[in-house]
Amino acid sequence: MVFLDLLENIRSKTTSILESQNYTPINFSVESAKPGFGDITCNVSFLLSKQLKKSPQEISIELSKLYEFNDLPQIKNVKPHPSGYLNFEIDYTKFNNIVMSSSIKENYGSLDLGNNEKIVVEHTSVNPNKALHVGHIRNVILGDVISKILKKCNFDVKVLNYVDDSGLQIADIIVGFKYSGFSQDPPNNEKFDHYCGDTVYVKTTEKYETDKQLEEKRHEILKQIEDSSSDISKMAQMITRRVLDEQLKTVWNLGVFYDCLNFESQIIHSKLWEKIFEKLKSDNQIKYEDSGDNAGCWVIPAEGEDDKILVRSNGVATYIAKDIPYAAWKLRLVDDPFSYKVFTTQKNSQTLYETTLDVVDNDIDKQDFFGNKVITVIDNRQIRLQKIVSGLMAKFKEDGAYTHLGYESVTLSADTVKSLGLTTDGDSTQMSGRKGLYVNADTVLETLTKRVYNESKSRNEDLSDSEIDQIAKTVAVGTIRYEMIKPDLDKIITFDLKTSLRLEGDTCSYIQYSYARAARILEKTQTKPNFDSGSELLSSNFEKNLIKKIAMFDVQVNDSVKNLSPKVIARYSYDLSVAFSSFYEHVKVLASETPELLNARLCLVISFQKTLKSALGLLGIDAPERM
C-alpha cells in the first residue's frame, strides 16, 4: 500500500495528538485534498469545534503545532487553512521513489481485506431461450468486475451462473418447435440463441393471443418439464444447453468466465425447497394464516408491508420459493445435494463445472461453490423480492451475509427503436424479449469491432490485418465494458446504437489511447530506465500530479470493494489517463535536459503504464500497445 498507508499514518498521528490533549474521541476523516488544500486534508478541527467551544480555524492552528514527522518523511509539513482544515503537504523528493518503485511490483494496489474468505458472486442468470442483449450485458459486466475487485482484495471468489431451465420461457420454445412448425435447425447458419429468441420465442408468444389451445399446450409442457423422466424434460435440457452454449460464446468474447453453472431444474428435483421450508417453519421465520385474505397460506411476515405469500392455500409454492433454497445453498445453510461434473473448458482454459444429481467421479464430486458471503447481481426490478431473501438469510447467518447488488435497467433510445423497425412514444423504451424489442450483444460487438478496425487501419499502415483485428477486438470489448461500468448503479443507461460506438470523450478508447501513447514514448528510446535513482528530479506540477494519481490506486481499490462500486475504478482509470495526457502535453520526456531527468521521466511513464494496466485489468479491459 502507498497512499492508503500514508492516510492511515496521518490518522494515527492525529488520534495520538487528540488523546494527548484528553479530547473526547471523534470520528474524523483524512483524505486526498482538493486543489488549494494541500495534498491531504483532515476535518478534525470542525468536529472539535463544539466540544472545545472554539472556531475550527483556531483549533487547526493549535493542532498544527503538535505534529512531528520524523518517522514519516513523505510529509513535509502541516498547515492550518483559514477555513479550518488541516492541510498536509507531501515531500515529493521522498514520496516519488516510494510510489514508483511500488507501482512496478506485480501486486501493486492489492489489499488483504478478505483474508481469503470465501465469497460467492452470482451474475448473468439469463433465461436460456434467447441471445444476450445489451441489457443483460450490464449485469454480466458488473458481476465480472465485482469478482475481479474482490480477488484483488484477497477474497476467495466463486462465480456462479443460475440457469432457469424449467420456466415458462423454456416451455414457449418447446411449444414453438413441437406445435408451431419451427425447425430445430436455424436457417442460414444463424446462431441458435439468436434464432430461438428472435424468431421462435417471439412468434410463438404472439400466437397465444389468438390460439388458446396453443396456450393450453404451454401449461402441459411446463408440467412435463418438471418431470425429469419425461421426453419433454429431456428435450428441454437439450434445447437449453444448445442455447447456453451460444450464450457462453458471447460472454467469453467479452472476457467473462464462471466457475459453475447451477440449473434450476436440479434445484427443484434436489428437494432443497422441502428442507428449507421445514427449517423456516421450525425456526418460526414464516407463519400459517388461519383467516383473512391469506387464509390457508404460509407467509413471510413483513414489517410495514403486506406479508409475502410463500406457499398458496392450494399448496403451490410461489416464485420466491425457488430463490430461498438457492440462497441457502450458496451460503451452505443446508447440506449440498449436488455432485459436480465438467460442463466445458472455457475460452481462457478455465474449467466450467455444472451441478448434477447424478453420481460422478469422486475427485470432481469434491468441488464446492459456496461462500461465507454471497453477492447476487440482479436489477432493481427485483429489489423487494431480494430484500425478503436477504432478510431471511440474515436470520440464519449474520446480517450482510447475503447482499443484493442492484442496478437500474438498460433502455433503448428512440432512434435505436426506430432503427429496429419499431415505434415508440417516448425518448427511450424498455427492452422486451417477448416483443423482440432489444439489441443483441453479439450485434453490438460485431458492429463496434468493424468500426474500430477501419479507424485503426487508417492510422496504422505498418500493421498486419491480424494485428489490426486484435486491436479492434480489444477496443470494442473495452468500450462495451466501460460504457456499462462508468454510470452509477442507480442510473438508467439509455443505449443508443450510434452514440455508443463513438471513440471520443470519456470513453474507454481515450483511456486505452493514453496507454498506447506511453508505449510509443518507450519505443522511441534506447535508454533502459533505472528505478534506483533520480526520482527526486520530478518536480513539475504535471509530474507530481501524475505521481499522486498513481499512488492513489490502493485508495480507489479500497473504496470500490467496500462500497461494491465498480464505477470507482472506471473513474480512477479515466482520471489517471487525464493526468498522463496533461503530463504528455507539457513535459517533453524524450527531449529532457539531462540523462538523469530522462531516466526519471521514463520511469514515471512505466509507472503510469503498469498502474493503468492493473486498473483496466480490474475492469476486464486490455491495454493495447497500439491504437
Secondary structure, 3 states (H helix, E strand, C coil): CCHHHHHHHHHHHHHHHHHHCCCCCCCCCEEECCCCCCCEEECHHHHHHHHHCCCHHHHHHHHHCCCCCCCCCCEEEEEECCCCCEEEEECHHHHHHHHHHHHCCCCCCCCCCCCCCEEEEECCCCCCCCCCEHHHHHHHHHHHHHHHHHHHCCCEEEEEEEECCCCHHHHHHHHHHHHCCCCCCCHHHCCHHHHHHHHHHHHHHHHCCCCHHHHHHHHHHHHHHCCCCCHHHHHHHHHHHHHHHHHHHHHHHCCCCCCEEEEHHHHHHCCHHHHHHHHHHHCCCCEECCCCCCCCCEEECCCCCCCEEEECCCCCECCHHHHHHHHHHHCCCCCCCCEEEEEEECCCCCEEEEEECCCCCHHHHCCCCCCCEEEEECCHHHHHHHHHHHHHHHHHCCCCCEEEECCCCEEEEHHHHHHCCCCCCCCEEECECCCCECCEHHHHHHHHHHHHHHHHHHHCCCCCHHHHHHHHHHHHHHHHHHHHHCCCCCCCEEECCCHHHCCCCCCHHHHHHHHHHHHHHHHCCCCCCCCCCCHHHCCCHHHHHHHHHHHCHHHHHHHHHHCCCCHHHHHHHHHHHHHHHHHHHHCCCCCCCCHHHHHHHHHHHHHHHHHHHHHHHHCCCCCCCCC
